[in-house]
Amino acid sequence: MKSAHELCQQMQGVILATERLDLRWFTLDDAPALQAICESKQVAAMSGNMAHPYPEGKAEQFIRESAEKIMLGDAYVFAVVERSTGELLGDAMLMLNKQHCSAEFGYLLAEGAWGKGHATEVLGAILGFAFETLGLRRVSGLCSVNNTASARVMEKNGLEREAHYRDSYLKWGVWEDEFRYAITRPVYEQRKQERADR
């Protein structure tokens, strides 16, 4: 019997779907659109250690490195696509800690996709994949204390703030604080049951 990871590796096309979005593997054809998204200073400002200006060719490098991580079973990295237009909106990923049956997620969306509920949909799909397909015990994520939108997205999906890391990383010459949010499978399952009972 093949593992969830082996099955996912063999899948083509859409792997996860939300109400409006499709999540699939990246291809090198996505590199120009991803490069354009990452060149936005506003996107970089909300994206931890992302450089600005974003180096030429970095998106293609990211896609190639992501494919290697997927093949090794170390991560799942998805292209986030708007179903109605086929437009690439960004990426979403799970970085696995196999020893502890856990993962850390991350996502990046184009500035034009902000404020439309897309991030909430993406994270919901990632959590479902993590707990229901991969059977993980815990999923966590980080955001800058200044990124209140991402904090709200995590809270809407049932994650709770666990930590405040002071001077966590240096961003454009300024030390930034971060919040860590997390959710465990029992909490996820309880929330899912409560929604089904409504």
N, C-alpha and C positions, 0 to 999 in steps of 0.2 A: 504493500500500500504506500502510495506516495505521500510525502509530507505536504503541509499547506504551502511551504516555501517552494517545493518542487512544482506543485501545481500552478502557483502564481508565476513562476519563471516561464512556464510554457504558454501562459495566456497571452493572447494578442487582443488588441483593441481595448475596450473599456474594462477595467478591473473593479473599480468602485463607482457607484453612481449616487448622486443626491437628487433632490428635486430639480435642480437647474444645471448641475455640473457633472462632468465625467472626469474620472481620475484614471490615467493610463500611464504606461511606461513612456519615458522620453525617447525621442529619436533625434539624430543629429539635425534633422530638418527643423527642429524646434529652437535650435541655437540662436538664430537671429532675433526671434521674438523674445526669448528669455534674456538675451543680451540687452535689448531695448528696455525691458522692464527693470533690469538691475542697474541701468545707467541713471535712473531717476534718483536725484538727491534725497527726495522725501522717502522713497523706499529704503534707500541705504540708511537714512537716519533712524528708521524703526527696526533695523535688521542687524542688531548686535555688532559683529565684527566685519560686516561687509564694507569693502573699500569704496571710496568715491574720490576721484572718478573710477568707475568700474573698468578693469583692464580689458583691452580688446582681446577677444578669443577666450575669455574666462568662462563664458556660458558653455561653450563647446567642451572645455576642459571639465567643467562641473558635470556635464551629461556623461562624458566618458568615465569619470571617476565614480559616478553614481551607479553606472551599469556594473562596474567591477564590484562595488559593495553589495549590490543585489545578487550577483552570481555567487559571492562568498557567503551570503546569508547574514551579512552584518547590518543591513539596512534595507528599507523599502523606500524608494524615491519615486514620486508620482508627478506627472504633468497634470496641472489643473486646467481643464478646458470648459469653456462655456458651451453647453450643448446646442443652444439655438443658433450660435454664430460660428462655432468651431474655433473661436479665438482662444489662444493660450493666455491664461490669467496669472499663472505663477506655478509654484511647486508646493508639495507637501511631502513630509518624510517622517519615518520612524527609524531611529537609531537603536538597535537592539543591545540589551545586556543579557546574554543567554544564561549566564550563571545565576542571575537573580530573577529570571523570567519577567523582565521589565523592559521598558523602552522610554526614550525621550523623543518627543515629537517637535517638529518645526514646520512652519509654513511661511510662504512669501507670496504676496499678491500685488499685482500692478496697482498703481495709485488710482486708476480709473475704476477699479473694482472695489474700492474701500466704501464702507458705509452702506452696503447693499445686502448684508447678511451672508455673503459668500464664505467668509472665514468661519462662521458658525457652522455652516453646512459641511465645509471641508473637515473641520475638527470632529464633527459628529461621525462622519464616514470613517475617519482614521481611528477613532476610538472603537467603533463597531468592528473594524478589521482587526484591531489589536486584541480585543477581548474575545470576540466570537470566532474569528478565523484562526488567529495565532494562539489563543488561549493564554495570553499574558496575565500576570497578576496585578501589575501596576504600570501606569503611564504618567509621565510628568512632562512639564514644559517650563521654559523660562521666558520672561519678557522684561524689558526695561521698565523701571518704575514710572517712566514718562509715557509709556505706551498703554494708556488707559483703555484703548479700544481692544487690544489683545487680551488684557486682563478681563474685560467684560465677556469676550468670546469664551474664555476658559471657564469663567463662572457660569455662563449660560449652559455649558456642557457638563456641569456638575463637578468641576475641579475645585479644590479648595487651596487657598494660599497656605503654604507650609513654611516658607522662609523668605527673609529679606537679606540679600547679599549686598553688603556695602562695598563700594569701590570694586565692583566685580570685574569690570573691563574698562580699558581706555579707549574712548571714542573721540576721534578728532581733537585730541589734546585734553579731553575732559574725562575724569573718572565717573563712570555711570554705575548706579545701583540696579540690581535686578530682583524680581520676585520669582520664586519657584512655586508652581501650582502642580497638583497631582490628584489622581483618582485611582482607586483600586477596583478590581473586578466586582467584589460584593456591592460596592456603592453603585457602580455602573448598572449591575443587574437589578438592584432595588429601584433605581430611577426608571429603568426600562419597564419594570413591572407596574410601577405607579402610573406611567403614561398609558399602559395597556388597560389599566383598570378604570381610567377616566371615562 
